[in-house]
């Protein structure tokens, strides 16, 4: 499929329009941080910023995977439940005396397997990914509840040592792992043939298929990558609290979709970047931290985030109005 001369490989327009798309979330982040810092000076302390970054790691990993799925023109509603299942798997293996590395690998593989099932059913059965991943949401959560009896699995102290205790330059090791994985996925999307095919699949699957792109394989790949990253997020969250409640990850899917959209990903597919999503993660993390510092009830977070999602979609529609009209 021949790319539009007015667009970059990541689906964004060239020139001023592209800068407007990329700068809008960043300006929102700076504005939000400035307002909070003016009201509460402790916001800018190293200790607080480290806490903000550390707590946003699981969401960051999940959102990076969700971005790939959205770029591919799909959606994954199962990430919260898969995170819980992966965390429970890792904790139970550790409790049984398995090596740490084996528990981590098992959780990541389990997440990738759930993603593979999502992608396979979506492509082969021709069922919308919304429905498929909604079913996986219930299945993964149900399995996590059944194998734990609804009880929290403890005994992940060895994992906590790596996730929380060990630091490098003041930040826990998972922060660096997340940065590395995000950079790798960003390069995959922006610098490789697979990435270009994923954008082409999301932008116009029929044209991509006619151009020789194996659309089904790209969709399955996107779901597997998302599932594996969610499995890693489950391991990190399990290590952070040294346990794995089967209710972990509730509403994580909504947060992941929200930060991807706020960061510039289009729900129509074919557009989105990892760096934009990470800015969206930062916006949500700063917003939540600001609410805590200013003693604002947690319920108000959703009151603020919901309009941000709508505004982000409206902004995307304004920039790509013709494509939105064509989707009706």
C-alpha positions, 0 to 999 in steps of 0.5 A, a space after each residue: 500500500 502506498 503511503 499518503 504523501 502528507 503522512 508520516 509512517 506512524 499515520 500522522 500528518 507532516 508539517 504544522 498539523 503533525 506538530 499540533 498533534 504531538 504538542 497538544 498532549 505535552 502542553 497539557 502535561 506541562 500545564 497540569 504539572 505547573 498548576 499542581 506545583 504552584 499549589 503544592 511545592 512538594 510536587 517537584 521534590 525528587 521523592 515525589 517524582 520518583 513515586 509518580 514514575 514508579 507507580 505508573 510503570 504497570 500502566 505504562 507497560 500495559 498502555 504501550 501494548 494497548 497502543 500497538 493494538 489500537 494502531 492495528 485497528 483493534 481494542 483489548 478490554 482484557 488487559 486488567 484481567 490478564 494482568 491479575 491472572 499473570 500476577 497470580 501465576 507468578 505468585 503461586 509459582 514463587 509460593 511453590 518454591 520455583 525460581 524467580 526467573 521461571 515465575 517471571 517467564 511463566 507470567 509473561 508467556 501466559 499473558 502472551 498466550 491470552 493475547 494469542 487467543 484474542 488475536 486468533 479468535 478475532 481474525 479466524 472467527 471474524 468476531 470484533 475484538 471488542 467482543 472477543 476481549 470482553 469474553 477474555 476479560 471474564 475468562 481470565 478474571 474467572 480463572 484467577 478467582 477459581 485457582 485462588 479461591 478468591 483469596 490473595 496469594 502471598 509469598 512474593 517477597 523475593 520478587 519485591 526485592 527486585 521490583 522495589 528494593 533494588 535501585 539504580 540512580 534512585 529509581 527501581 529497576 522496573 523503571 529502566 526495564 519499562 523505558 527499554 521495552 517502550 523504546 524497543 516497541 517504538 522502534 518496532 513501530 516506527 523503523 521496521 517493516 512490521 511496524 509499517 504493516 501494522 499502521 497499514 493494517 489499522 489505516 485500511 486493512 483491505 488495501 493492506 491485504 491487497 498490497 501483500 500485507 498479512 493482515 491477520 498475522 499482524 493483528 495476532 502479533 499485536 495482541 500477543 505483544 500486548 499480552 506479553 507486556 501485560 504479563 510483565 506489568 502483572 509481575 511488577 505489580 505483584 512485586 510492588 505489593 509482594 502479593 497477588 490479589 485476583 481482583 488486581 487490575 480492575 479498570 486497567 483497560 479503561 486507563 490504558 485506552 484513555 492514556 493512548 487516546 489522550 496521547 494521540 492514538 486514533 480509535 479508528 486505527 492507523 495512528 498512534 505513537 509510543 512516545 505520545 502514549 507515555 505522555 498520556 501515562 504521565 498526564 494520568 500519573 500527575 493528575 492522580 498524584 496531584 489529587 492526592 497532594 491536594 487532598 482531592 477525593 479519588 472520585 474526582 480523577 474520573 470526573 477530570 479524565 472522562 472529559 479529557 478522553 472526549 476532548 482527545 477524540 474530538 481533537 483527533 476528529 477535527 484533525 482528520 475529519 474526512 476520515 472520521 466521516 468516512 467511517 460512518 
